[in-house]
Amino acid sequence: MIVLEYDKRAGIMDIVLLVLACLASFGRMLAAYVISFLVAISLGILMARRSTAEAVLMPILDILQSIPILGFFPIAIVVFISFLPRNIGLELAAIFLIMTSLLWNMIFGIYSSIKSLDPEVFYMASVYKLKTFSRIAYMYVPAARAAIAANSIISWAGGWFFLTSAEVITSGSEEYKLLGIGSLIMDFYNKGNTLEFYIAVITLFAIIVISYLLIFNPATNLVIQHHILPAWYRVFYYVHKFVSITWERIMHIGIKFESKGVTSHTTVIVIPFLALLLYANVTTHLQQKSSLLFMFELAVNFLVSLSRVSLVVIVSLIITIGMAYISLVKGWSSAIALVGEILASIPAILWWPILSPLAAKTPWLVSFIVFLQSSLWYEFFNVILFGVPKIRADVLELAKVYGIRGFNYFRYILIPSLLPSIASGALSAWGGAWNASIVAEYFGSGPTAIDLGGIGSLLSKYTYEGNYEKVLYTIVLWALMIVLLNKTIWSRVFKRVEKSFVVE
């Protein structure tokens, strides 16, 4: 656990420093992923098997997944930094913030997989009197393997996407900066060290590519039984063996305790309730007044962001359908997928310095690129990993025999076959674009200061000012409006998908 004061360092980048920064960031990502996996297993199983937990946790999780990482800054500061030793608190705060970027879709993926199991499976488990750990080992995790693998790719990208925000926690006059590749890159940019900046960015690219090729892509290909993603399996064999042995031993210990009569229940880490309580505690001492002008400002900026997010989701949808067509016709899905994994993982805030020549003249274009990177790949991976492999071969053969091409091919073959994956991906893309608005609409670092307005811009400014009262009001309005849109628009979209465009 190393806290780095970057302003004391100058000159040419030290290679040792870069290596330490990479190891520190990768360690935080790995810790956040492992904890998120355990929390997702716990909450996903609990919601799928307990109707009361489902009724209580589902709306809370629906709200929390709509809150961007800056909305969790007050929790990180109050819980981890204020009450724990500085080094330990900062590390735990960073891991917690990274978790908020990769946890939610894992929970819902596991929940959906277990929820869709045949009821007879649970009846047989009751007949054979399987207890909690036995069910986890032999039923729940095997049933959710595909969801865990596919969502891990999206989650891993989401963690990298907001890595810099987790390593540089700013609130008012306080700035907490950790040693990490994300914070190091931004420090080089702020100091004008161009060469060191690009070396660090290339190093980050290399880490991201290696982690996908050696770990996540082989795991996903193995589980979904389609070699869609480019992968190297030699190293993965040892990783898979280590993870399997560790998991088997954990389950063995749990089953052994259960056989001795020790009651065991699914461990539940109720982060949503903790978050709500902490927000209440943080704001009790603040003045509880809100003017009509302030609320009007929030509403107008929300509508501005809504128009941007909606446009980005539509563009993402069009691009994804085009790439799905190319992957079917040209067989380029592996190359497209690897490019997508890299682009989806680049920390959001880095797009501004990387595209600084564009940012100076056309900041709206860079903003759109940031929005697009946060949205497009959610749609893409849902369609490529879940949709394209499930298109029936006889349908494609019939289209070829009858010469269905052009617009008719998209209208009658491709879109109906992919529609469930398109709808699911669009919802994820919608959430990803909202979360990225905090960076896409506002950037203030080093020589650059850009404010494009919008609800994300307001939240960023209030957080950096340390104005927790306005942060709270902004988050509440943000969450309520998004949940309202999800329940009205998206719920109708999914109901329509269930009734229509089913290829028989």
LUMTORMAR-145715 format. One record per residue (C-alpha): y, z, x. Coordinates in steps of 0.1 Angstrom, whole numbers, plus 5000, padded with zeros to 4 digits. Layout:
<mivexs>
+------+------+------+
:    y :    z :    x :
+------+------+------+
:    Y :    Z :    X :
...
+------+------+------+
</mivexs>
This chain:
<mivexs>
+------+------+------+
:    y :    z :    x :
+------+------+------+
: 5000 : 5000 : 5000 :
: 5030 : 4987 : 5019 :
: 5066 : 4988 : 5007 :
: 5087 : 4962 : 5025 :
: 5124 : 4963 : 5031 :
: 5130 : 4926 : 5037 :
: 5166 : 4929 : 5047 :
: 5155 : 4945 : 5080 :
: 5136 : 4915 : 5090 :
: 5151 : 4884 : 5105 :
: 5143 : 4854 : 5126 :
: 5111 : 4833 : 5126 :
: 5084 : 4842 : 5102 :
: 5057 : 4864 : 5117 :
: 5022 : 4850 : 5110 :
: 5008 : 4885 : 5107 :
: 5034 : 4893 : 5080 :
: 5023 : 4862 : 5061 :
: 4987 : 4871 : 5063 :
: 4993 : 4906 : 5052 :
: 5014 : 4894 : 5023 :
: 4986 : 4870 : 5012 :
: 4960 : 4897 : 5014 :
: 4982 : 4922 : 4995 :
: 4989 : 4897 : 4967 :
: 4953 : 4886 : 4964 :
: 4942 : 4922 : 4964 :
: 4965 : 4930 : 4935 :
: 4953 : 4899 : 4916 :
: 4917 : 4908 : 4921 :
: 4923 : 4944 : 4910 :
: 4942 : 4933 : 4879 :
: 4914 : 4909 : 4870 :
: 4886 : 4934 : 4874 :
: 4905 : 4961 : 4853 :
: 4914 : 4934 : 4827 :
: 4878 : 4924 : 4825 :
: 4866 : 4960 : 4819 :
: 4894 : 4966 : 4793 :
: 4887 : 4932 : 4776 :
: 4850 : 4941 : 4774 :
: 4858 : 4975 : 4759 :
: 4884 : 4963 : 4734 :
: 4867 : 4930 : 4725 :
: 4834 : 4948 : 4717 :
: 4851 : 4976 : 4698 :
: 4871 : 4952 : 4676 :
: 4841 : 4930 : 4669 :
: 4818 : 4958 : 4659 :
: 4842 : 4983 : 4643 :
: 4862 : 4971 : 4613 :
: 4886 : 5000 : 4616 :
: 4894 : 4993 : 4652 :
: 4898 : 4956 : 4643 :
: 4923 : 4964 : 4616 :
: 4943 : 4987 : 4638 :
: 4942 : 4969 : 4672 :
: 4944 : 4933 : 4661 :
: 4981 : 4933 : 4649 :
: 4991 : 4955 : 4679 :
: 4975 : 4932 : 4704 :
: 4990 : 4902 : 4685 :
: 5024 : 4918 : 4692 :
: 5018 : 4928 : 4728 :
: 5006 : 4893 : 4738 :
: 5039 : 4880 : 4726 :
: 5059 : 4903 : 4749 :
: 5068 : 4887 : 4783 :
: 5063 : 4906 : 4815 :
: 5099 : 4918 : 4817 :
: 5093 : 4937 : 4784 :
: 5068 : 4959 : 4803 :
: 5092 : 4968 : 4831 :
: 5104 : 5000 : 4814 :
: 5068 : 5012 : 4811 :
: 5060 : 5004 : 4847 :
: 5091 : 5022 : 4859 :
: 5086 : 5053 : 4837 :
: 5048 : 5057 : 4840 :
: 5040 : 5046 : 4875 :
: 5072 : 5046 : 4896 :
: 5089 : 5077 : 4883 :
: 5060 : 5101 : 4882 :
: 5038 : 5090 : 4911 :
: 5043 : 5088 : 4949 :
: 5064 : 5058 : 4956 :
: 5038 : 5036 : 4974 :
: 5010 : 5044 : 4950 :
: 5033 : 5040 : 4920 :
: 5046 : 5006 : 4930 :
: 5011 : 4992 : 4936 :
: 4999 : 5005 : 4903 :
: 5030 : 4992 : 4886 :
: 5025 : 4957 : 4901 :
: 4988 : 4957 : 4891 :
: 4997 : 4968 : 4855 :
: 5024 : 4940 : 4852 :
: 4999 : 4914 : 4864 :
: 4974 : 4926 : 4839 :
: 4999 : 4919 : 4811 :
: 4998 : 4883 : 4821 :
: 4960 : 4879 : 4821 :
: 4945 : 4904 : 4797 :
: 4951 : 4892 : 4761 :
: 4933 : 4859 : 4760 :
: 4902 : 4876 : 4777 :
: 4901 : 4902 : 4749 :
: 4904 : 4876 : 4721 :
: 4878 : 4854 : 4738 :
: 4852 : 4882 : 4740 :
: 4860 : 4894 : 4705 :
: 4855 : 4859 : 4691 :
: 4822 : 4854 : 4709 :
: 4807 : 4887 : 4697 :
: 4822 : 4883 : 4662 :
: 4804 : 4849 : 4658 :
: 4770 : 4862 : 4667 :
: 4742 : 4859 : 4641 :
: 4740 : 4892 : 4621 :
: 4702 : 4891 : 4626 :
: 4709 : 4898 : 4663 :
: 4725 : 4932 : 4655 :
: 4697 : 4939 : 4630 :
: 4671 : 4934 : 4657 :
: 4691 : 4956 : 4681 :
: 4690 : 4984 : 4654 :
: 4653 : 4979 : 4649 :
: 4646 : 4984 : 4687 :
: 4672 : 5012 : 4688 :
: 4693 : 4996 : 4716 :
: 4721 : 5019 : 4726 :
: 4756 : 5010 : 4739 :
: 4748 : 5000 : 4775 :
: 4717 : 4982 : 4765 :
: 4736 : 4962 : 4740 :
: 4764 : 4954 : 4765 :
: 4738 : 4943 : 4791 :
: 4715 : 4923 : 4769 :
: 4737 : 4912 : 4740 :
: 4774 : 4914 : 4743 :
: 4781 : 4901 : 4778 :
: 4755 : 4873 : 4777 :
: 4770 : 4861 : 4744 :
: 4805 : 4862 : 4758 :
: 4797 : 4846 : 4792 :
: 4812 : 4812 : 4783 :
: 4844 : 4828 : 4769 :
: 4847 : 4851 : 4799 :
: 4843 : 4822 : 4824 :
: 4867 : 4798 : 4806 :
: 4893 : 4824 : 4799 :
: 4891 : 4837 : 4834 :
: 4905 : 4804 : 4847 :
: 4934 : 4806 : 4823 :
: 4940 : 4843 : 4830 :
: 4938 : 4838 : 4868 :
: 4965 : 4811 : 4865 :
: 4986 : 4833 : 4843 :
: 4985 : 4862 : 4869 :
: 4997 : 4839 : 4897 :
: 5023 : 4824 : 4874 :
: 5041 : 4858 : 4870 :
: 5031 : 4873 : 4904 :
: 5066 : 4873 : 4918 :
: 5079 : 4891 : 4888 :
: 5053 : 4918 : 4894 :
: 5061 : 4922 : 4931 :
: 5099 : 4924 : 4926 :
: 5107 : 4949 : 4899 :
: 5144 : 4950 : 4891 :
: 5162 : 4972 : 4867 :
: 5199 : 4979 : 4869 :
: 5209 : 4989 : 4904 :
: 5173 : 4996 : 4913 :
: 5151 : 4970 : 4929 :
: 5115 : 4977 : 4939 :
: 5101 : 4952 : 4963 :
: 5064 : 4950 : 4975 :
: 5049 : 4931 : 5003 :
: 5033 : 4900 : 4988 :
: 5033 : 4863 : 4991 :
: 5055 : 4859 : 4959 :
: 5082 : 4883 : 4970 :
: 5081 : 4870 : 5006 :
: 5087 : 4834 : 4994 :
: 5117 : 4845 : 4973 :
: 5130 : 4865 : 5003 :
: 5129 : 4834 : 5025 :
: 5147 : 4814 : 4998 :
: 5174 : 4840 : 4994 :
: 5180 : 4841 : 5032 :
: 5181 : 4803 : 5034 :
: 5150 : 4802 : 5057 :
: 5139 : 4767 : 5045 :
: 5110 : 4762 : 5070 :
: 5095 : 4796 : 5064 :
: 5099 : 4791 : 5026 :
: 5079 : 4759 : 5025 :
: 5052 : 4773 : 5049 :
: 5048 : 4802 : 5026 :
: 5046 : 4780 : 4995 :
: 5020 : 4758 : 5011 :
: 5000 : 4789 : 5020 :
: 5002 : 4801 : 4984 :
: 4989 : 4767 : 4973 :
: 4960 : 4770 : 4997 :
: 4950 : 4805 : 4984 :
: 4951 : 4793 : 4948 :
: 4930 : 4762 : 4955 :
: 4904 : 4781 : 4976 :
: 4901 : 4808 : 4949 :
: 4893 : 4782 : 4923 :
: 4870 : 4760 : 4943 :
: 4850 : 4790 : 4957 :
: 4849 : 4814 : 4927 :
: 4862 : 4804 : 4893 :
: 4853 : 4767 : 4891 :
: 4816 : 4772 : 4901 :
: 4813 : 4802 : 4877 :
: 4827 : 4781 : 4848 :
: 4805 : 4751 : 4856 :
: 4775 : 4773 : 4858 :
: 4781 : 4790 : 4824 :
: 4793 : 4760 : 4803 :
: 4766 : 4738 : 4820 :
: 4790 : 4709 : 4826 :
: 4802 : 4701 : 4861 :
: 4837 : 4694 : 4849 :
: 4856 : 4713 : 4875 :
: 4855 : 4705 : 4913 :
: 4837 : 4733 : 4931 :
: 4820 : 4744 : 4963 :
: 4788 : 4764 : 4956 :
: 4777 : 4777 : 4990 :
: 4802 : 4806 : 4991 :
: 4799 : 4812 : 4953 :
: 4762 : 4819 : 4958 :
: 4770 : 4851 : 4977 :
: 4798 : 4861 : 4954 :
: 4776 : 4856 : 4924 :
: 4748 : 4876 : 4940 :
: 4771 : 4905 : 4948 :
: 4787 : 4905 : 4913 :
: 4753 : 4903 : 4897 :
: 4738 : 4932 : 4917 :
: 4769 : 4953 : 4911 :
: 4769 : 4947 : 4874 :
: 4731 : 4953 : 4871 :
: 4734 : 4986 : 4889 :
: 4763 : 4997 : 4866 :
: 4743 : 4988 : 4835 :
: 4712 : 5004 : 4850 :
: 4730 : 5037 : 4855 :
: 4744 : 5036 : 4820 :
: 4711 : 5028 : 4804 :
: 4695 : 5056 : 4825 :
: 4720 : 5082 : 4812 :
: 4715 : 5070 : 4777 :
: 4677 : 5074 : 4780 :
: 4682 : 5110 : 4789 :
: 4701 : 5117 : 4757 :
: 4737 : 5114 : 4771 :
: 4758 : 5099 : 4744 :
: 4777 : 5069 : 4755 :
: 4803 : 5050 : 4737 :
: 4823 : 5019 : 4747 :
: 4852 : 5030 : 4769 :
: 4884 : 5022 : 4752 :
: 4917 : 5020 : 4771 :
: 4943 : 5019 : 4743 :
: 4971 : 5003 : 4762 :
: 4989 : 4991 : 4730 :
: 4994 : 5027 : 4717 :
: 5005 : 5039 : 4751 :
: 5031 : 5011 : 4753 :
: 5046 : 5019 : 4719 :
: 5048 : 5056 : 4727 :
: 5065 : 5050 : 4760 :
: 5090 : 5027 : 4745 :
: 5099 : 5054 : 4720 :
: 5103 : 5080 : 4748 :
: 5124 : 5057 : 4770 :
: 5149 : 5051 : 4742 :
: 5152 : 5085 : 4726 :
: 5182 : 5095 : 4747 :
: 5199 : 5062 : 4742 :
: 5226 : 5055 : 4716 :
: 5208 : 5040 : 4685 :
: 5235 : 5017 : 4673 :
: 5234 : 4979 : 4669 :
: 5263 : 4959 : 4657 :
: 5260 : 4929 : 4634 :
: 5275 : 4908 : 4662 :
: 5247 : 4918 : 4686 :
: 5220 : 4911 : 4660 :
: 5236 : 4877 : 4652 :
: 5236 : 4869 : 4689 :
: 5199 : 4877 : 4691 :
: 5191 : 4856 : 4661 :
: 5210 : 4826 : 4674 :
: 5194 : 4828 : 4708 :
: 5160 : 4831 : 4693 :
: 5165 : 4799 : 4674 :
: 5176 : 4782 : 4706 :
: 5144 : 4793 : 4723 :
: 5124 : 4784 : 4693 :
: 5136 : 4748 : 4694 :
: 5127 : 4746 : 4731 :
: 5093 : 4761 : 4728 :
: 5084 : 4739 : 4698 :
: 5094 : 4708 : 4718 :
: 5074 : 4718 : 4748 :
: 5043 : 4725 : 4727 :
: 5045 : 4691 : 4711 :
: 5050 : 4674 : 4745 :
: 5020 : 4694 : 4759 :
: 4999 : 4683 : 4730 :
: 5007 : 4646 : 4735 :
: 5001 : 4648 : 4773 :
: 4968 : 4667 : 4768 :
: 4954 : 4641 : 4743 :
: 4963 : 4614 : 4768 :
: 4946 : 4632 : 4796 :
: 4915 : 4638 : 4775 :
: 4913 : 4601 : 4768 :
: 4916 : 4593 : 4805 :
: 4889 : 4618 : 4813 :
: 4866 : 4602 : 4788 :
: 4873 : 4566 : 4797 :
: 4880 : 4569 : 4835 :
: 4861 : 4600 : 4843 :
: 4890 : 4616 : 4861 :
: 4886 : 4651 : 4845 :
: 4877 : 4668 : 4878 :
: 4908 : 4656 : 4897 :
: 4931 : 4663 : 4867 :
: 4916 : 4698 : 4863 :
: 4922 : 4707 : 4899 :
: 4958 : 4696 : 4898 :
: 4962 : 4715 : 4866 :
: 4948 : 4747 : 4881 :
: 4972 : 4745 : 4910 :
: 5003 : 4737 : 4889 :
: 4994 : 4764 : 4863 :
: 4992 : 4790 : 4890 :
: 5025 : 4785 : 4908 :
: 5047 : 4815 : 4901 :
: 5071 : 4805 : 4874 :
: 5103 : 4816 : 4893 :
: 5093 : 4794 : 4923 :
: 5100 : 4762 : 4904 :
: 5137 : 4768 : 4907 :
: 5139 : 4770 : 4945 :
: 5112 : 4743 : 4949 :
: 5132 : 4720 : 4927 :
: 5166 : 4732 : 4938 :
: 5181 : 4697 : 4943 :
: 5174 : 4690 : 4906 :
: 5185 : 4725 : 4896 :
: 5220 : 4720 : 4910 :
: 5227 : 4689 : 4888 :
: 5202 : 4690 : 4859 :
: 5191 : 4726 : 4854 :
: 5178 : 4717 : 4819 :
: 5152 : 4695 : 4835 :
: 5139 : 4722 : 4858 :
: 5139 : 4746 : 4828 :
: 5118 : 4720 : 4809 :
: 5094 : 4717 : 4838 :
: 5090 : 4755 : 4839 :
: 5083 : 4756 : 4802 :
: 5059 : 4727 : 4805 :
: 5039 : 4743 : 4833 :
: 5035 : 4775 : 4813 :
: 5024 : 4756 : 4782 :
: 5006 : 4724 : 4791 :
: 4976 : 4738 : 4810 :
: 4966 : 4762 : 4783 :
: 4962 : 4732 : 4760 :
: 4946 : 4712 : 4787 :
: 4919 : 4736 : 4797 :
: 4910 : 4744 : 4761 :
: 4905 : 4707 : 4754 :
: 4888 : 4697 : 4786 :
: 4865 : 4727 : 4789 :
: 4856 : 4732 : 4752 :
: 4865 : 4700 : 4734 :
: 4855 : 4670 : 4755 :
: 4820 : 4682 : 4764 :
: 4813 : 4689 : 4727 :
: 4822 : 4654 : 4715 :
: 4789 : 4639 : 4701 :
: 4775 : 4611 : 4722 :
: 4765 : 4592 : 4691 :
: 4800 : 4592 : 4678 :
: 4813 : 4578 : 4711 :
: 4785 : 4552 : 4711 :
: 4794 : 4541 : 4676 :
: 4830 : 4537 : 4686 :
: 4819 : 4515 : 4715 :
: 4796 : 4494 : 4693 :
: 4822 : 4488 : 4666 :
: 4849 : 4482 : 4692 :
: 4872 : 4510 : 4679 :
: 4902 : 4510 : 4703 :
: 4938 : 4518 : 4706 :
: 4955 : 4538 : 4678 :
: 4924 : 4538 : 4656 :
: 4903 : 4554 : 4685 :
: 4928 : 4583 : 4687 :
: 4931 : 4586 : 4649 :
: 4894 : 4584 : 4639 :
: 4874 : 4594 : 4670 :
: 4893 : 4614 : 4696 :
: 4916 : 4637 : 4677 :
: 4892 : 4647 : 4649 :
: 4865 : 4655 : 4675 :
: 4889 : 4676 : 4696 :
: 4910 : 4692 : 4668 :
: 4895 : 4727 : 4669 :
: 4901 : 4728 : 4707 :
: 4936 : 4713 : 4702 :
: 4946 : 4739 : 4677 :
: 4933 : 4768 : 4698 :
: 4950 : 4754 : 4729 :
: 4982 : 4748 : 4710 :
: 4984 : 4785 : 4700 :
: 4978 : 4796 : 4736 :
: 5004 : 4770 : 4748 :
: 5028 : 4785 : 4722 :
: 5024 : 4820 : 4736 :
: 5026 : 4808 : 4772 :
: 5059 : 4789 : 4766 :
: 5075 : 4820 : 4750 :
: 5064 : 4842 : 4779 :
: 5079 : 4817 : 4804 :
: 5113 : 4816 : 4786 :
: 5124 : 4846 : 4807 :
: 5123 : 4824 : 4838 :
: 5129 : 4790 : 4823 :
: 5162 : 4800 : 4806 :
: 5176 : 4823 : 4833 :
: 5174 : 4823 : 4871 :
: 5196 : 4844 : 4894 :
: 5185 : 4847 : 4930 :
: 5201 : 4839 : 4963 :
: 5227 : 4811 : 4961 :
: 5216 : 4800 : 4926 :
: 5227 : 4815 : 4893 :
: 5217 : 4796 : 4861 :
: 5219 : 4807 : 4825 :
: 5208 : 4783 : 4798 :
: 5210 : 4808 : 4769 :
: 5181 : 4817 : 4746 :
: 5162 : 4849 : 4739 :
: 5144 : 4848 : 4772 :
: 5178 : 4846 : 4790 :
: 5191 : 4876 : 4771 :
: 5160 : 4897 : 4779 :
: 5162 : 4888 : 4816 :
: 5199 : 4898 : 4818 :
: 5194 : 4931 : 4799 :
: 5164 : 4940 : 4820 :
: 5182 : 4933 : 4853 :
: 5212 : 4953 : 4840 :
: 5189 : 4982 : 4832 :
: 5201 : 4982 : 4795 :
: 5169 : 4996 : 4780 :
: 5184 : 4999 : 4745 :
: 5191 : 4962 : 4743 :
: 5158 : 4954 : 4759 :
: 5141 : 4973 : 4731 :
: 5160 : 4956 : 4704 :
: 5154 : 4922 : 4719 :
: 5117 : 4928 : 4723 :
: 5113 : 4941 : 4687 :
: 5131 : 4911 : 4672 :
: 5111 : 4888 : 4696 :
: 5077 : 4902 : 4687 :
: 5084 : 4904 : 4649 :
: 5096 : 4868 : 4647 :
: 5067 : 4854 : 4668 :
: 5041 : 4874 : 4648 :
: 5058 : 4862 : 4616 :
: 5055 : 4826 : 4628 :
: 5019 : 4831 : 4639 :
: 5009 : 4845 : 4605 :
: 5027 : 4818 : 4585 :
: 5025 : 4786 : 4605 :
: 4995 : 4790 : 4628 :
: 4973 : 4807 : 4603 :
: 4978 : 4777 : 4580 :
: 4971 : 4753 : 4608 :
: 4937 : 4770 : 4616 :
: 4928 : 4771 : 4579 :
: 4935 : 4733 : 4577 :
: 4914 : 4727 : 4608 :
: 4885 : 4746 : 4593 :
: 4886 : 4724 : 4562 :
: 4895 : 4690 : 4577 :
: 4887 : 4666 : 4605 :
: 4851 : 4677 : 4609 :
: 4830 : 4650 : 4626 :
: 4795 : 4649 : 4610 :
+------+------+------+
</mivexs>
